[in-house]
Amino acid sequence: MVTHAGSLLELKAIKKSFNQNHVLKGIDLGVRAGEVHVLLGENGAGKSTLIKIMTGAYQKDAGEIYWEGLNVQINNPVDAMNLGIATIYQELNVIPELKVYENIFLGREIKKGGKISLIDHKKMKKEAERALGMLGQDPKIADRILGELGIGQQQLVEIAKALTLDAKLIIMDEPTASLSGSEVEQLYKCVEQLTERGIAIVFISHRLDEIRRMGDRITILRDGFKIDTLNVKTTETDHWIELMVGRSLDEKYPKQSFTLGNEGFRVENLKVAGTTEPIDFSVNYGEIVGISGLVGAGRTELARAIFGADKHEQGKVFIDGKQVKIKSPKDAIRAGIAFITEDRKSEGLLLDQPLDFNIAMANMKKFKNKSNLVNLKAIRNEAKNYVKELKVRPDDIDLHARKLSGGNQQKVVIAKWLCTKAKVFIFDEPTRGIDVGAKVEVYRLMNQLVESGAIVLMISSDLPEILGMCDRVLVMSEGKITADLAIKEATQERIMKAATGVEEASTEQFIKAATGG
């Protein structure tokens, strides 16, 4: 074996291509024991492919991997597991119907000796309790059904699984994207405990404040190249962004102002199931209206009711002064309403279908000829135009949506609704889980929609985003609108007061509450 002194894990000149798409172009990366090493890059920069090579899900085309100084081959996930590499993905790899300890040992159950090999539930449960205790969890949850736990605790169960593997390196891919404020804090404390014991963490996140708090070193990728490795504490966030996107982002929120026009969209006396009061609001042409509030305030429920995805008890919807009857999403699409959902993977895309089908699927009638047959050539041409216009990467319309990064998946969802020629666009958490550069592209698209005569509603838990991109903000609390603020009058404190009903509370308290903490 060839030895190579230095890092716990070292990657040298790693290359990976998929057909003609060169994803990794000679990446070098070194990860030290006991550090939090952050991977930062735009969606499509190569982060996910790189960690899949570290974990054996993909095989490298070229380059070398060193583990504790030895040159090694990681041909499959078992090889990675045997070395001591564990991965916690954003989408948890669990079976909710099984008990916690059964999930922790799933696929590597401890067996009793003897002629008949039986699963040793007692020993598995004991080992699971030990690992959970190391993470500050009540060991008793080892015997609970996993699905009864919150998402934060389920992620800690995944970390407990890594501990029972005696992992020396844990890769965390966007671990806080679906967590509440209190669960995020719990994860932070867990990471600190792990690094204190010498376990290395490779951390992927788009949240720059999170990187600042958690990271020791940061490696920045762009277009399949390693740009630099920096010390988190001694470098500026703006510098990271410039390296990541290859240009200066002078405007984080590129809001444009347009002349305020007539009313284009109105919701009147709408009562959503489970709420006590009906909702009334309107949106004029030329403005972006934001909807803010705490988790559970009813923002997504309102959007789903407008779109016909959920039933509403009463109320009317008007476009250009004319009432439109909406009892289903099909009705909403016919009326010209688009709903970019918060959960793009489950509700916005068919992940195992190609991009052209995903872009066309909400408006198939457009592509049917007189014989009611679908014109596949027309679909492909339309899809190519949107992929080019929205700068989807890779730009292969035959690629399945599952293969795209989060930001590029979001662009495909938006392309799907652009293809319907919708007039009203409802964005629900449109920039969650996408990088800074992709966020700016989404914001600019919103500007373009307003400029072209569309109505834009944006639901967001990101207060700076609301204040930076909206002309007006509706604040919701307990299923009703408690404030309608012009953006010049809106502050985080005023939004906080309307969302909580608390006169004296800090902005930090509100931000924690807004994420469920």
N, C-alpha and C positions, 0 to 999 in steps of 0.2 A: 504493500500500500504506500502511496505517496503521502508524505506529511506536509502540512502547510501551517505554520504557527500563526496565531493571531486570534481571530474571532471565534465564538462558539459556532456560528454558521457563516460561511463565506461563499458567495457566488461570484464566479469569474467569467466575464464575457458571454453571458447567457443569451442565446438567440432562440426565437420561436416564430414560426410562420404557419398560417392556415391558408393553403393554396397560394395565391399571389399576395395575400395580405401579411406583411411583415409586422408582427406585433411587438416583439422584443428584438432590439438591434444591438446586442452586446452589452448587457447590463452587468455592472459590478455592484455588489452589496455585501456589507459586513455587519453582523449583528453580535453584540457582546452579551455575555451573561449578566443578568441583573439590570438590563437597561430596557426602556421603552423606546423602540425605534419606529418612528412614524413613516409610513409611505404616503406621499402626497402627490397628486397629479389630477389633471382633468379626467373626466370620464373618457375612457378609451386610450388612456396614456400607457396602459400595460400592467397596472397594479394587480388586477385579478388574475391575469395570466401568470404573472410572476409568482404569486402565492400558490397557485395550482401546481406549478413546477416544484416549489418547495415541499408540497404535500403529496406529490406523486400522482395527482389527478391528470396532469399533462407531463409528457416527457420532453425535455429540451432537445432542440435540433443541434445545438453546439454549445460549448462552454464546459466549465467544471464546477463541481460542488464539493466544498470541504466542510466536514463536521468534526469539531474538536481537533482540527489539524489533519484529519485523514481525508483523502480523496474518496468520495462515496458515490454510489449510483442510487437514485431514488426512482425506482421503476413503477411503483404503485403506492397507494396509501398505507399498506402494511409496512413497507420499507420505512416510510416516514414515521409511523407509529413506533416501530422498533428502535429507531434512533432517539425518539423522545420529542417528536414534533406533533403538536395537536393544533386543531383549527376550530374556531368558533365563528360560524358564518352568521350573517345578518338574518337569513332564514334558518331557523333552528332545525337541526337534524334529530328530531325526537318523535316519539309516539305518545301522544297525550293520554291514550287509554291505559298505558302501562304505569306501574308504580315508578317512583323516582329511582330507586336502586336498580330496578330492571332496565331503565333507560341508561343509567350510568355504565352498566356492564353489557349493554346491547351488542350482540355479535361477538362477545368475548366472555361469555358466561363462565363462572368458576364451577368446575365439576368435582363431584365427590369421587373418591377412588372405588375400586371394586370391579366385579365382573360387569355390572350394569352401571353405566356412567349416568349419574343424575346431577341435576343442577343444585349447587350448594347455596340455597337462598339465604341461609343464616350467615354464612361467611360474606356473601355479596352485600347483604344489608349492613353488616358490621363495618366493612371497608367503606361503603358509601357514607355511613354515619361519620366515620373518621374524616373523610374528605370534606364533607359538609361542615363539620365542626371547625376545620382549618380555615374555612371561608366565613366564619362567624355566623353560620346558620344553625338553626335548631336541628340537631341530628334526627329528631323524631320525624321530620318531613321525608326521610328516606322511605318510609312505608306509605306515603300518601300517593294518590293518583296524580301524575304530573300535570294533567290538564286542569286540576283544581288550583294550581299555583299561577301567580301573575307572570307576565313575560320576563320581568327582571329576575325573578327567582328561577325561572326556567333557564335563563342564560347562565346563572350561577351554577345550576345543575350541570350544564355543559362544561363549565370550568372545573367542577368537581370530577367530571369524567376525565378531564385532562390530568388532574392530580393523581387519580388512580392508575393512570398510565405512566406515572413518574416522569411527566413531561418536563423537559428542560427549556423548551421554546413553545410558547403559545401564540398562535396567530389569531388576531381579533379583527374581523372584517366588518366595519361599521357597527360595532356592538351596541351603541347607544341610540341608533336611529329610531327604534320603536319603544324606547324606555321612557317612563315618567321621570320627573325630577328626582324623587326620592330613590328610585331604582338606579338612576345614573350615579348618584352619590355613593350608593352601595357598591356599584361596580368600580368606581374610583378607588375606594378603600381596599377592595379586593386586589386590584392591580398593584397597589402599594405594598400589600402584604406579600404578594408573589415575587415582586422584584427584590424585596428585602431578603428573601430566601434564595436569591441568585437566579431565579427563573427569568428568562428573557421574554419580552413581549414585542411582537411585530403588530403595530396598531395602524389600521386604515381608517381615516376619518376625513370628512370635508368640513368639520366644525373647527374653525381656526382657534377659538377660545379654548376648546377642549384640548387641542394639540399643545397650546401654550401651557396649559395646566399639567398635562399628563406626560408630554414627551421629553426625552433626553436629547436624542438626535433625530434629524428629519432628512430623509432622502427624497428628492424631488424628481419625478419622472415626467417626460413630455415626449409624445409621439414615439414611444418605444425606446427612448434614450434616457440614461441617467444624466441629469443636469448637474446635480451637486448633492453633497451630504453636509448638513450644517448643524451647529449646536443650537438647540431650540431657545435656550435662555439668553444667548448673546446675539441673536439676529432678529430683525424686524419682520412682522407679519406681511407688510407691503412688499418686502423683498421676496418672500416666499411666493406671493401671488405673481409677481413679475416673472420669476423663474418658471413657475408652473404654466403660465399661459403664453409666455414669450413676448409679452408686451405689458405696458403699464395700464392698469385699470384705473384711470383717473376718476371715473364715475362708477361707484359700486351700484348705485341706483340711478340708471340713466332715464329719469322721468322726463317726459315731454309734456308741455301744457298745450291744450287745444281749446278752441272756442266752445263754450258750453252751449249745447243745442237743446232741442225739445226733448221731452220725456220719450224714451224708447222702450222701457220695460217697467212693468209695475206688478207688484204682488199685493193683493187686497184681501184682507180678512182671512188669511191662510192659517188654519189651525192644524198643527202637526200632532199626530197621536202621541199622547203622554205629556202634552203641555197644557197649561191652564189658560193661556191668552192667545188670541189670534195675532198674526204678524202682518204689518203693512209697511212697504217701502217702495221706492222707485229709483230708477237709474236713468240719467239723461245721456244723450249722445255727447261725446267729447270728454267723458270722465271715467276714471277707474274707481270703483267703489270697493273698499275692503270690508271684510267681516271679521271682527276680532272677538275674543272671549276665552274663557277657561275651557279646559277639557270637560266635556259633558254639558256645555252651554247650549248645545243644540244646533251648532253651525252646519255640520255635515247633514244632520237630519233635515234641516231646512232645504239644503241643496237637493237632497234625494227626493224630497216631497215635490219640489218644483219640477224636477226631471221625470217624475212619475215612477221612480224606482221604489218608493214607499208610498203607501196610501195616506191621504190627508183627509181630515174629517170635514173640512169646509174650506172655502176660499176660491179666489179667481186669479188668473194670470193674464196679463195683457201685454201684447207687443204692438208698438205703434198705435196704441189706443184701442186695438181690437182684441177682444177676449179670445184666448185659445184654450180649448178643453184638453187637459192632459190627464190621462188615466194610466199611461204606461210610457216607458222610454221611447217606444215607437212613435207615440203621439208627440212627444217632446222633439224628437228628431225631425218629424214632419213640420213642426211649427218653427224650426230653426234654432233650437236650443242645443248647445253642446255642453257636456259635463266631463271635465278632466278630473277624474277621481283621485283621491288621496292614494289609494292602493292600485298603482298602475299595473302591477304584475298579475293580480288576481282579477281586477275588474276592468282594466284598460286595454289589455293585450291578450292575444292568443299566443302564448310563448313558443309553442312548437309549430307555428305557421310562419311563412316567409313575410318579409316586410311589405311586399306589394299587397298581399291579402289583408294584412292588418290595417294598412292605410285605406283600403277600399271597402272594408267590411261594413261600415256604418252607412254606406250609400251605394249598395250594389245595383239599385235600380238605374243609377246613372250610367252603368256600363252594360246594360242589356240592350240588345237590338230588337227589331220588330218581331223577330221569332222568339223573343224572350230568352235568348241565349246570351251568356256572359261573354263580352269581348275582352279576352285576356290581354290582347295587345294594348288596348286602351288603358287597362288597369296598370300594366307595366309602365307605359309612358307617363301616366299620371303620377305613379309612385316615384319614378326617377326624378320627375320635376320637384316633388316635395322633398325628397332626400337631398337633392342638390341645394334647394332653397334654404332648408333648415340645417344644412351641413351635418347630416347624420354620418357618423363614422363607426364601422366601415360603410361605404356607400353601395354595398352589394344588396340589391333588393331581393335576391334569392336566399339571403341569410335568414335564419330563424330568429325571431325577436329575443329569444332566450340568450342568444350569443352576444347581445349588445350590453354595454354598461348602462347604469341607471339613468344617466343624463341623456344618452342617446335613445333609450327606451321612451323617455318622456317626450322627446322630439317626435318619435313615431306616433305616440298617442295624440299629440297636438296636430300632426299631419292628418291623422284619421278624421279629426273634427273639421279641419280646414277643408278637407275633401267634401264634406257635406254642405259647404257654403253656408254654414250656420250664421245667425245674426247675433245670438246671445251666447257668450262664452262664460261658463262658471268654472273657475280654477279652484280646486280644493288642495291646499298645501302644494302648490306647483313646483316649489324648489326644494322640497324635502329630499335629502339623500343625494343631491347632485352638487357638483363642484362650483367654485366661484365663477369660473368662466362660463359654464353652462347656465348658471343663474342669470348672468347678465344677458345672455342670448334670449332667455325666456322673457325677461323684462322688456327687451327691445321688441320682441314679437307682440307683447301686449300693447306697446305703443303703436305698432303698425296696425293692429286690429282696430284700435280706437280711431286711428287716422283714416282707416278705410271705411269707417261707418259702422263698426260692430259695438256691441255692449259688452263690457268686461266687469265681472264680479270676481273678487279674489278673497278666498278664505285662507287665513294664515295665522299661525301661532307665533310667528317671528315679528315682533313689534317693530324693529328697525325696518323690516321689509314693508310693513303696512305704512309706516310713516314716510318711507322713501319713495314708494311707488303709487300711492293712492291719492286721489283728490278729496275723498270723503271716506269716513270710516263709520260703519254701523257696529255697535258693541252689543253683544248678546250675553244674557245671563238667565239661566234656568228656563230656556226655551222662548224668551221674549227679547225684543230689542229695547235696551235701556238707554241708549244714546245714539244720536246721529250727529257726528262732528265733522265740520269742514277741517281739512288737514291743517290749515293755518292755526286752528284753535286746538288741535289734538296734540296731546303730549302723552308720554307713557303713564304719567301719574293720573291724568284725566281718564284715560282708557281703563286704567287699573280701578279707579273709583267706580266707574260705570259697570265693570265686569264683576266686581266683588261686593259693592255696596259698603265697602270699608272706607271711612274717611281718612284714617291715619294708618297707612301701610307703606312699606318701602317698595321701590320698583323691583328690588331683588326678590321680595316676597311674591310679587305678582308674577314675575317670570317663572319662578318655581311652580306657582299655582297653575300657570298657563300650560305647563307641560305635565301636570298631574302630580306634582310634588307636594 
